[in-house]
Amino acid sequence: MHLRYVFSELGQGLRRNLSMHVAVVLTLFVSLTLVGLGFLLNEQTKEAEDYWGSQLQITVFLCTENDPNVKCVSDVTDAQRDAVLKVVEDNPEVAGHHEESKQEAFDKVKKLLGEDLFEGPNPPATAEAMQETVWIELKDPKEYEGIVSAVIGLDGVSGVRDLRDELDPIYSSIDALKYGAWGIAIFLVLAALLLVGNTIRLAAFARRKEIGIMRLVGASSLYITLPFLLEALVTALIGVALAATALLSFWFFVIDQQVRGKIRITPWIGFDAVVGAVFWVTVLAVVISVVPTLLLTRKYIKV
């Protein structure tokens, strides 16, 4: 296989249908960016749920030595903790539960406020000052009074937090943005598929004589298809590069530099979420470009 010919055909194909390729790149850029934003919003919802709990969760705080609750004279004992867990496990309103240690609670606070704040000889808080908690997942968010009344009076329980009413507008707003981004992205992905198909059709029509000659001299289907495939990959990679730049800029300038320092009620997504978003939009871009190219070239390269 003569690679020089393949790359020569690639360059000619990109020049012949430059306007169509630009349209594909721009459509991919917008659609992939929206898909990436949907992914980032989904990760942000997970971060908020890990910290505050979901609409199906309530939190039981166990006693500490310096607890403001007068019922708590010391840290919760093993027997008291076991009694609380037994009540939780036997309650019919409970779908599941998990415990959170003092260290885990402290790690959450450091992630929220920044680890630098807790360095030095006199940190504002330590792991020992945190409260152990039991996170309870409900079967039905409307049925919670039974479990709350069952645990609130137990020895070793400092209090119960139920933030479902306060958190519902936050989660609803994030979900609306997420599904809105994905909805528009799906529409644009379909548009990108149509553009890719039209680009292949135009490219095949422009090269119909060359394709006929290559067929007559016995060129393989892969040899004829490869320039088309490379064109699709080049446009896809350019679209991915633009989308990745947009996602990284959004995370750095909006979330990391602005929102994170001003709104500390919840931890915010990190750079790893952006890496994950870029990975998935890259996979999507390759699928959008390669699959229709392989399918359509089988039809248009036949002579």
Secondary structure, 3 states (H helix, E strand, C coil): CCHHHHHHHHHHHHHHCHHHHHHHHHHHHHHHHHHHHHHHHHHHHHHHHHHHCCCCEEEEEECCCCCCCCCCCCCCCHHHHHHHHHHHHHCCCEEEEEEECHHHHHHHHHHHHCHHHHCCCCCCCCHHHCCCEEEEEECCCCCCHHHHHHHHCCCCEEEEECCHHHHHHHHHHHHHHHHHHHHHHHHHHHHHHHHHHHHHHHHHHHCHHHHHHHHHCCCCHHHHHHHHHHHHHHHHHHHHHHHHHHHHHHHHHHHHHHHHHHCCCCCCCCHHHHHHHHHHHHHHHHHHHHHHHHHHHHHHCCC
